[in-house]
Amino acid sequence: MGSLPPPSLDHAFLSNGGSEISRDDLLKLFRSQQDHLNHFFKHLDLSQTLDFARTLLSSSGFIFFTGVGKSAFVAHKVSQTLVSLGVRSSFLSPLDALHGDIGALSVGDVLVVFSKSGATEELLRLVPCVRAKGAFLVSLTSVPGNPLAGVCDMNVHLPLQRELCPFDLAPVTSTAIQMVFGDTIAVALMAARNLSKEEYAANHPAGRIGKSLIFKVKDVMKKQDELPVCKEGDMIMDQLVELTSKGCGCLLVIDEHYRLIGTFTDGDLRRTLKASGEAIFKLTVGEMCNRNPRTIGPEAMAVEAMKKMESPPSPVQFLPVIDGDNVLIGIVTLHGLVSAGL
């Protein structure tokens, strides 16, 4: 958006009664919000922020987050971010806490309270209950001199110039600030804990990142009873059913000890038929197979198999899986990898 000065707030809001949104009106809103966020970054007390981050890092217990209204959504999201990074964290509803869930807190835990005003009644009522449980209490607030900051063990002031809302009421800038602050602290903890990519993936086994770092070829390959195998002396025309019925698009040519000799694909079949005509009825698989196919081992990462399929000189749709003695133990297909979410 460049470095143009932000428009005055009088002109930042939609100026046409809400019936339409012009490009200029929208740009003014984004520039105004950018200015409000820049105010936050410029005035954030890094000393307070560092103390807060170190408190979370050194916590021997659970890190709970709470809030009311829109701040509750932010608290829940930041908590879930920490959980995904392997940090013991949870969201605590202030209402439910006052009706029994406060029992989840104990000595050594930290309760982080998101509140723009720091004057929300439900949160203030929660304070003596948290103290009775021996947990450490932190408030993240934006109004200076608020009552919640005065009764917590620690307060971090989140500087708020004003809400983007023309009435300075709807919590749209304050929640953006809370989210940016919380997620940035989460990443700081991630770095401080030296979380590896593999550890992160282990917390996301169903996601693409997790699958790419966790799944091995042996986890996604078709095994021996599913393989389209044949011997090199078999006639090509006698193996058409095997070629087409296993859904792999190929034949895997093996010897009597199940060692891989080569591969014969449906593409090879078409090329052989075009070049040989009726002579194809007299040709064996061994005469026409590729005796130097790309292969992969069962312990290789599944994502490595996909890269190998896509590598030059031309992509392939499958890789035979062999052990250290060249014995065929499976096949991994591009379709299978895509179906697995890789």
C-alpha positions, -999 to 999 in steps of 0.1 A, spaced: 0 0 0 31 22 0 40 49 24 13 74 17 0 91 49 -33 76 62 -65 95 55 -83 113 83 -108 91 101 -136 113 88 -130 100 53 -119 65 62 -154 51 66 -176 43 36 -191 76 24 -220 65 3 -246 53 28 -234 16 27 -252 9 -6 -220 5 -25 -183 2 -17 -159 21 -39 -123 12 -45 -111 44 -29 -133 39 2 -120 4 7 -84 15 2 -89 43 28 -101 17 53 -72 -6 48 -47 23 51 -64 35 83 -62 0 98 -26 -2 87 -20 30 106 -37 17 137 -16 -15 136 16 5 131 7 24 162 6 -8 181 40 -20 168 56 14 175 44 17 211 45 -19 223 67 -22 254 92 -49 245 104 -52 281 69 -62 292 65 -85 262 98 -103 269 88 -108 306 55 -123 294 72 -146 269 97 -158 294 69 -165 319 52 -188 295 84 -205 285 94 -212 321 59 -224 331 59 -259 346 22 -263 343 -6 -256 319 -10 -223 301 -47 -213 301 -62 -185 281 -95 -167 287 -115 -138 276 -151 -126 270 -168 -119 237 -145 -114 207 -115 -117 230 -126 -152 239 -122 -162 202 -87 -148 202 -78 -165 234 -91 -199 221 -72 -195 188 -39 -186 205 -43 -215 229 -48 -239 200 -17 -225 182 3 -233 213 -12 -268 215 -1 -274 179 34 -265 189 34 -291 217 28 -266 245 3 -277 272 -24 -251 268 -62 -248 269 -90 -223 268 -109 -216 300 -143 -201 297 -147 -175 325 -184 -184 330 -177 -222 332 -147 -215 354 -171 -199 380 -193 -230 378 -167 -258 383 -140 -256 356 -117 -235 379 -108 -270 392 -86 -274 362 -62 -247 376 -34 -256 400 -1 -242 413 24 -238 385 -3 -230 359 -6 -196 341 -39 -180 332 -36 -153 305 -66 -130 302 -74 -111 270 -94 -80 277 -94 -47 258 -110 -27 286 -97 -47 316 -130 -39 333 -152 -69 323 -171 -81 353 -169 -118 346 -131 -116 344 -127 -95 376 -149 -120 394 -125 -147 383 -94 -132 398 -98 -142 435 -108 -177 424 -76 -180 403 -55 -167 432 -71 -193 455 -59 -220 431 -23 -207 432 -20 -200 395 -1 -171 380 -23 -144 365 -15 -123 334 -37 -97 318 -33 -84 282 -52 -51 281 -54 -19 260 -70 7 283 -44 23 306 -50 21 344 -77 -6 341 -88 -25 372 -78 -59 358 -42 -49 353 -40 -37 389 -50 -71 404 -30 -94 382 6 -107 388 16 -93 354 1 -70 328 11 -63 292 -3 -32 277 -14 -37 240 -13 -2 226 -46 7 208 -49 40 189 -86 34 183 -109 9 166 -114 11 129 -151 13 135 -163 49 129 -179 50 163 -147 35 179 -169 7 193 -168 -25 173 -137 -46 184 -120 -50 150 -86 -33 156 -82 -44 192 -88 -81 183 -64 -79 154 -38 -66 178 -45 -93 203 -42 -120 176 -9 -106 162 5 -104 197 -6 -139 208 6 -156 176 39 -138 176 46 -149 212 36 -185 201 63 -184 174 88 -170 199 81 -200 221 84 -223 192 119 -210 184 130 -210 221 119 -246 225 139 -255 193 109 -273 179 119 -292 148 99 -296 116 95 -333 124 81 -325 159 57 -299 144 46 -324 118 39 -350 145 13 -326 159 -4 -323 125 -6 -359 113 -37 -353 92 -24 -322 75 -3 -321 44 28 -309 63 25 -337 88 19 -363 61 49 -352 41 72 -355 71 57 -385 88 45 -409 61 70 -433 46 67 -453 14 59 -484 33 29 -466 48 13 -458 14 25 -485 -9 5 -514 -23 19 -547 -9 27 -580 -25 -8 -595 -28 -19 -564 -47 10 -562 -72 7 -568 -110 36 -592 -113 47 -615 -141 78 -634 -153 100 -623 -181 91 -653 -202 54 -646 -201 37 -636 -233 26 -600 -234 -9 -608 -246 -13 -633 -218 -7 -606 -192 -33 -580 -204 -57 -588 -175 -29 -585 -150 -17 -552 -166 -52 -536 -164 -68 -551 -133 -45 -540 -105 -49 -502 -111 -12 -496 -113 -8 -491 -151 21 -515 -153 35 -550 -149 63 -557 -125 86 -583 -140 102 -606 -114 124 -637 -113 118 -669 -94 131 -652 -62 108 -622 -65 137 -600 -75 127 -571 -98 139 -574 -134 120 -545 -149 86 -529 -157 62 -530 -186 36 -502 -187 4 -497 -206 23 -470 -225 49 -497 -235 20 -519 -246 7 -492 -270 42 -484 -284 49 -521 -289 16 -527 -306 22 -497 -329 57 -509 -338 51 -546 -340 16 -551 -351 5 -587 -351 40 -597 -340 31 -586 -305 14 -620 -301 49 -637 -302 67 -612 -279 74 -619 -242 73 -593 -215 110 -597 -209 118 -587 -245 100 -554 -242 102 -544 -206 123 -515 -191 151 -532 -173 163 -500 -156 132 -485 -139 132 -460 -112 128 -477 -78 126 -467 -42 130 -483 -7 103 -488 19 119 -465 45 121 -435 21 97 -406 28 66 -407 8 72 -371 -4 106 -382 -17 88 -408 -38 66 -381 -53 97 -360 -61 113 -390 -77 83 -396 -99 83 -360 -111 121 -358 -118 136 -356 -153 139 -368 -180 101 -375 -178 76 -380 -151 64 -415 -142 32 -427 -125 46 -453 -102 78 -466 -84 85 -503 -76 95 -506 -39 124 -529 -34 145 -540 -4 183 -540 -2 184 -573 -21 163 -560 -50 134 -581 -39 100 -565 -49 79 -557 -18 55 -532 -31 46 -504 -55 38 -467 -48 17 -448 -73 11 -411 -79 -26 -417 -75 -20 -433 -42 1 -405 -29 -24 -379 -40 -52 -399 -24 -32 -399 8 -31 -361 8 5 -356 -2 
